[in-house]
Amino acid sequence: MVKASPGSRRNEIRGVIAGALKVSVTAVAEKGKANKAIIKLLSVTLGISKSQIELVSGGTSAVKKFVVRGITVDGLAERLAQS
């Protein structure tokens, strides 16, 4: 689960808060711009392609769910801890 904060000063992953990955992006929350920015930030941080990340729910909500393909849960946690 991702807690999105669009319109922020920087693109960054701010950690885990209440079981959700807190992500801030500079893009505004209109026409999917913030969702695309979150996918780009996650792909760069995790070292995977954007096509491996899919938004499955919460397209217009601050709380979103993504499917990440091609990486294990342990690998995901390890890469996030390194960022």
VMD Tcl script that builds the backbone (N, CA, C; Angstrom):
set m [mol new atoms 249]
animate dup $m
set s [atomselect $m all]
$s set {name element resname resid chain x y z} {
  {N N MET 1 A 0.844 -1.163 0.000}
  {CA C MET 1 A 0.000 0.000 0.000}
  {C C MET 1 A 0.899 1.239 0.000}
  {N N VAL 2 A 0.473 2.250 -0.742}
  {CA C VAL 2 A 1.225 3.496 -0.854}
  {C C VAL 2 A 0.333 4.650 -0.421}
  {N N LYS 3 A 0.852 5.514 0.413}
  {CA C LYS 3 A 0.166 6.752 0.803}
  {C C LYS 3 A 0.828 7.864 0.009}
  {N N ALA 4 A 0.102 8.444 -0.930}
  {CA C ALA 4 A 0.652 9.441 -1.843}
  {C C ALA 4 A 0.452 10.852 -1.320}
  {N N SER 5 A 1.470 11.671 -1.569}
  {CA C SER 5 A 1.401 13.083 -1.240}
  {C C SER 5 A 1.826 13.880 -2.475}
  {N N PRO 6 A 0.866 14.182 -3.371}
  {CA C PRO 6 A 1.196 14.917 -4.588}
  {C C PRO 6 A 1.408 16.404 -4.306}
  {N N GLY 7 A 2.056 17.086 -5.242}
  {CA C GLY 7 A 2.288 18.521 -5.101}
  {C C GLY 7 A 3.324 18.861 -4.053}
  {N N SER 8 A 4.213 17.943 -3.747}
  {CA C SER 8 A 5.252 18.169 -2.737}
  {C C SER 8 A 6.438 18.914 -3.346}
  {N N ARG 9 A 7.384 19.264 -2.521}
  {CA C ARG 9 A 8.576 19.979 -2.988}
  {C C ARG 9 A 9.559 19.076 -3.710}
  {N N ARG 10 A 9.595 17.782 -3.303}
  {CA C ARG 10 A 10.552 16.838 -3.886}
  {C C ARG 10 A 9.885 15.499 -4.142}
  {N N ASN 11 A 10.482 14.756 -5.066}
  {CA C ASN 11 A 10.084 13.365 -5.280}
  {C C ASN 11 A 10.911 12.521 -4.328}
  {N N GLU 12 A 10.251 11.847 -3.397}
  {CA C GLU 12 A 10.989 11.030 -2.438}
  {C C GLU 12 A 10.097 9.999 -1.768}
  {N N ILE 13 A 10.745 8.926 -1.339}
  {CA C ILE 13 A 10.079 7.936 -0.505}
  {C C ILE 13 A 10.419 8.306 0.924}
  {N N ARG 14 A 9.403 8.559 1.729}
  {CA C ARG 14 A 9.612 9.100 3.067}
  {C C ARG 14 A 9.585 8.047 4.165}
  {N N GLY 15 A 9.411 6.776 3.787}
  {CA C GLY 15 A 9.422 5.714 4.783}
  {C C GLY 15 A 8.077 5.030 4.882}
  {N N VAL 16 A 7.966 4.174 5.879}
  {CA C VAL 16 A 6.726 3.432 6.109}
  {C C VAL 16 A 6.013 4.058 7.293}
  {N N ILE 17 A 4.755 4.411 7.066}
  {CA C ILE 17 A 3.945 5.032 8.111}
  {C C ILE 17 A 2.623 4.270 8.180}
  {N N ALA 18 A 2.335 3.706 9.339}
  {CA C ALA 18 A 1.103 2.936 9.576}
  {C C ALA 18 A 0.903 1.848 8.528}
  {N N GLY 19 A 1.980 1.155 8.179}
  {CA C GLY 19 A 1.902 0.044 7.250}
  {C C GLY 19 A 1.862 0.418 5.781}
  {N N ALA 20 A 1.941 1.703 5.471}
  {CA C ALA 20 A 1.917 2.152 4.083}
  {C C ALA 20 A 3.218 2.867 3.746}
  {N N LEU 21 A 3.670 2.695 2.525}
  {CA C LEU 21 A 4.864 3.383 2.042}
  {C C LEU 21 A 4.468 4.815 1.719}
  {N N LYS 22 A 5.055 5.777 2.411}
  {CA C LYS 22 A 4.751 7.199 2.204}
  {C C LYS 22 A 5.609 7.713 1.059}
  {N N VAL 23 A 4.964 8.218 -0.003}
  {CA C VAL 23 A 5.655 8.690 -1.193}
  {C C VAL 23 A 5.198 10.112 -1.504}
  {N N SER 24 A 6.165 11.010 -1.694}
  {CA C SER 24 A 5.879 12.391 -2.072}
  {C C SER 24 A 6.373 12.625 -3.489}
  {N N VAL 25 A 5.541 13.280 -4.302}
  {CA C VAL 25 A 5.928 13.624 -5.668}
  {C C VAL 25 A 5.562 15.073 -5.955}
  {N N THR 26 A 6.319 15.687 -6.852}
  {CA C THR 26 A 6.071 17.085 -7.198}
  {C C THR 26 A 4.869 17.240 -8.130}
  {N N ALA 27 A 4.538 16.201 -8.849}
  {CA C ALA 27 A 3.412 16.257 -9.794}
  {C C ALA 27 A 2.094 16.476 -9.054}
  {N N VAL 28 A 1.191 17.178 -9.728}
  {CA C VAL 28 A -0.121 17.439 -9.143}
  {C C VAL 28 A -1.046 16.257 -9.379}
  {N N ALA 29 A -2.084 16.182 -8.582}
  {CA C ALA 29 A -3.039 15.071 -8.658}
  {C C ALA 29 A -4.146 15.385 -9.657}
  {N N GLU 30 A -3.776 15.448 -10.928}
  {CA C GLU 30 A -4.781 15.645 -11.960}
  {C C GLU 30 A -4.391 14.859 -13.204}
  {N N LYS 31 A -5.371 14.228 -13.807}
  {CA C LYS 31 A -5.188 13.456 -15.035}
  {C C LYS 31 A -4.100 12.386 -14.928}
  {N N GLY 32 A -3.923 11.808 -13.733}
  {CA C GLY 32 A -2.978 10.715 -13.547}
  {C C GLY 32 A -1.518 11.116 -13.477}
  {N N LYS 33 A -1.230 12.411 -13.420}
  {CA C LYS 33 A 0.159 12.871 -13.394}
  {C C LYS 33 A 0.899 12.392 -12.153}
  {N N ALA 34 A 0.267 12.470 -10.996}
  {CA C ALA 34 A 0.911 12.031 -9.761}
  {C C ALA 34 A 1.118 10.515 -9.766}
  {N N ASN 35 A 0.162 9.771 -10.289}
  {CA C ASN 35 A 0.301 8.313 -10.361}
  {C C ASN 35 A 1.491 7.929 -11.232}
  {N N LYS 36 A 1.644 8.592 -12.372}
  {CA C LYS 36 A 2.784 8.325 -13.257}
  {C C LYS 36 A 4.094 8.678 -12.578}
  {N N ALA 37 A 4.109 9.776 -11.821}
  {CA C ALA 37 A 5.322 10.187 -11.108}
  {C C ALA 37 A 5.683 9.179 -10.017}
  {N N ILE 38 A 4.685 8.637 -9.346}
  {CA C ILE 38 A 4.931 7.626 -8.311}
  {C C ILE 38 A 5.524 6.367 -8.950}
  {N N ILE 39 A 4.966 5.932 -10.057}
  {CA C ILE 39 A 5.487 4.753 -10.743}
  {C C ILE 39 A 6.927 4.990 -11.179}
  {N N LYS 40 A 7.221 6.164 -11.700}
  {CA C LYS 40 A 8.592 6.478 -12.119}
  {C C LYS 40 A 9.540 6.461 -10.922}
  {N N LEU 41 A 9.141 7.085 -9.812}
  {CA C LEU 41 A 9.975 7.112 -8.609}
  {C C LEU 41 A 10.221 5.703 -8.082}
  {N N LEU 42 A 9.188 4.888 -8.038}
  {CA C LEU 42 A 9.337 3.515 -7.565}
  {C C LEU 42 A 10.254 2.715 -8.487}
  {N N SER 43 A 10.111 2.896 -9.794}
  {CA C SER 43 A 10.945 2.134 -10.726}
  {C C SER 43 A 12.417 2.509 -10.589}
  {N N VAL 44 A 12.704 3.786 -10.428}
  {CA C VAL 44 A 14.095 4.228 -10.252}
  {C C VAL 44 A 14.644 3.708 -8.925}
  {N N THR 45 A 13.881 3.836 -7.866}
  {CA C THR 45 A 14.312 3.409 -6.537}
  {C C THR 45 A 14.551 1.905 -6.477}
  {N N LEU 46 A 13.669 1.141 -7.111}
  {CA C LEU 46 A 13.763 -0.315 -7.062}
  {C C LEU 46 A 14.673 -0.890 -8.137}
  {N N GLY 47 A 15.059 -0.070 -9.104}
  {CA C GLY 47 A 15.923 -0.546 -10.180}
  {C C GLY 47 A 15.220 -1.487 -11.141}
  {N N ILE 48 A 13.934 -1.244 -11.372}
  {CA C ILE 48 A 13.146 -2.054 -12.300}
  {C C ILE 48 A 12.491 -1.130 -13.323}
  {N N SER 49 A 11.923 -1.718 -14.368}
  {CA C SER 49 A 11.271 -0.897 -15.383}
  {C C SER 49 A 9.878 -0.472 -14.913}
  {N N LYS 50 A 9.400 0.626 -15.459}
  {CA C LYS 50 A 8.075 1.127 -15.103}
  {C C LYS 50 A 6.981 0.132 -15.474}
  {N N SER 51 A 7.222 -0.672 -16.502}
  {CA C SER 51 A 6.213 -1.644 -16.934}
  {C C SER 51 A 6.003 -2.763 -15.914}
  {N N GLN 52 A 6.923 -2.907 -14.965}
  {CA C GLN 52 A 6.787 -3.927 -13.925}
  {C C GLN 52 A 5.923 -3.456 -12.760}
  {N N ILE 53 A 5.496 -2.199 -12.800}
  {CA C ILE 53 A 4.684 -1.624 -11.721}
  {C C ILE 53 A 3.326 -1.241 -12.292}
  {N N GLU 54 A 2.272 -1.697 -11.637}
  {CA C GLU 54 A 0.921 -1.416 -12.118}
  {C C GLU 54 A 0.054 -0.930 -10.963}
  {N N LEU 55 A -0.628 0.166 -11.163}
  {CA C LEU 55 A -1.591 0.677 -10.196}
  {C C LEU 55 A -2.856 -0.161 -10.312}
  {N N VAL 56 A -3.262 -0.799 -9.211}
  {CA C VAL 56 A -4.441 -1.669 -9.258}
  {C C VAL 56 A -5.651 -1.083 -8.541}
  {N N SER 57 A -5.441 -0.154 -7.621}
  {CA C SER 57 A -6.576 0.523 -6.993}
  {C C SER 57 A -6.118 1.845 -6.382}
  {N N GLY 58 A -7.067 2.750 -6.235}
  {CA C GLY 58 A -6.782 4.039 -5.626}
  {C C GLY 58 A -6.304 5.096 -6.606}
  {N N GLY 59 A -6.703 4.977 -7.855}
  {CA C GLY 59 A -6.259 5.926 -8.872}
  {C C GLY 59 A -6.537 7.380 -8.543}
  {N N THR 60 A -7.637 7.649 -7.850}
  {CA C THR 60 A -7.980 9.022 -7.486}
  {C C THR 60 A -7.925 9.248 -5.974}
  {N N SER 61 A -7.378 8.285 -5.266}
  {CA C SER 61 A -7.288 8.352 -3.808}
  {C C SER 61 A -5.843 8.577 -3.369}
  {N N ALA 62 A -5.664 9.042 -2.157}
  {CA C ALA 62 A -4.312 9.196 -1.611}
  {C C ALA 62 A -3.706 7.848 -1.239}
  {N N VAL 63 A -4.549 6.868 -0.963}
  {CA C VAL 63 A -4.084 5.522 -0.626}
  {C C VAL 63 A -4.223 4.656 -1.872}
  {N N LYS 64 A -3.096 4.104 -2.319}
  {CA C LYS 64 A -3.051 3.371 -3.573}
  {C C LYS 64 A -2.455 1.981 -3.363}
  {N N LYS 65 A -2.820 1.079 -4.257}
  {CA C LYS 65 A -2.233 -0.265 -4.243}
  {C C LYS 65 A -1.596 -0.515 -5.603}
  {N N PHE 66 A -0.360 -1.014 -5.561}
  {CA C PHE 66 A 0.389 -1.325 -6.762}
  {C C PHE 66 A 0.771 -2.795 -6.763}
  {N N VAL 67 A 0.872 -3.358 -7.948}
  {CA C VAL 67 A 1.448 -4.680 -8.134}
  {C C VAL 67 A 2.834 -4.444 -8.701}
  {N N VAL 68 A 3.845 -5.089 -8.089}
  {CA C VAL 68 A 5.220 -4.985 -8.570}
  {C C VAL 68 A 5.639 -6.380 -9.019}
  {N N ARG 69 A 5.964 -6.508 -10.289}
  {CA C ARG 69 A 6.323 -7.805 -10.860}
  {C C ARG 69 A 7.833 -7.941 -10.988}
  {N N GLY 70 A 8.309 -9.183 -10.921}
  {CA C GLY 70 A 9.714 -9.463 -11.185}
  {C C GLY 70 A 10.649 -9.220 -10.023}
  {N N ILE 71 A 10.101 -9.108 -8.815}
  {CA C ILE 71 A 10.929 -8.914 -7.627}
  {C C ILE 71 A 10.202 -9.564 -6.443}
  {N N THR 72 A 10.962 -10.205 -5.584}
  {CA C THR 72 A 10.357 -10.853 -4.416}
  {C C THR 72 A 10.049 -9.813 -3.348}
  {N N VAL 73 A 9.243 -10.196 -2.392}
  {CA C VAL 73 A 8.913 -9.294 -1.282}
  {C C VAL 73 A 10.185 -8.937 -0.512}
  {N N ASP 74 A 11.051 -9.932 -0.291}
  {CA C ASP 74 A 12.310 -9.668 0.415}
  {C C ASP 74 A 13.196 -8.727 -0.388}
  {N N GLY 75 A 13.261 -8.930 -1.703}
  {CA C GLY 75 A 14.050 -8.059 -2.569}
  {C C GLY 75 A 13.516 -6.648 -2.578}
  {N N LEU 76 A 12.197 -6.531 -2.568}
  {CA C LEU 76 A 11.549 -5.225 -2.517}
  {C C LEU 76 A 11.903 -4.501 -1.224}
  {N N ALA 77 A 11.778 -5.188 -0.105}
  {CA C ALA 77 A 12.094 -4.593 1.192}
  {C C ALA 77 A 13.563 -4.183 1.270}
  {N N GLU 78 A 14.432 -5.012 0.732}
  {CA C GLU 78 A 15.873 -4.716 0.753}
  {C C GLU 78 A 16.204 -3.465 -0.063}
  {N N ARG 79 A 15.611 -3.366 -1.248}
  {CA C ARG 79 A 15.876 -2.205 -2.103}
  {C C ARG 79 A 15.318 -0.930 -1.507}
  {N N LEU 80 A 14.150 -1.035 -0.875}
  {CA C LEU 80 A 13.578 0.138 -0.237}
  {C C LEU 80 A 14.410 0.584 0.972}
  {N N ALA 81 A 14.954 -0.367 1.691}
  {CA C ALA 81 A 15.787 -0.040 2.852}
  {C C ALA 81 A 17.079 0.655 2.434}
  {N N GLN 82 A 17.563 0.355 1.241}
  {CA C GLN 82 A 18.806 0.960 0.738}
  {C C GLN 82 A 18.584 2.393 0.266}
  {N N SER 83 A 17.342 2.759 -0.035}
  {CA C SER 83 A 17.096 4.097 -0.573}
  {C C SER 83 A 17.048 5.159 0.502}
}
mol reanalyze $m
mol bondsrecalc $m
mol representation Tube
mol addrep $m
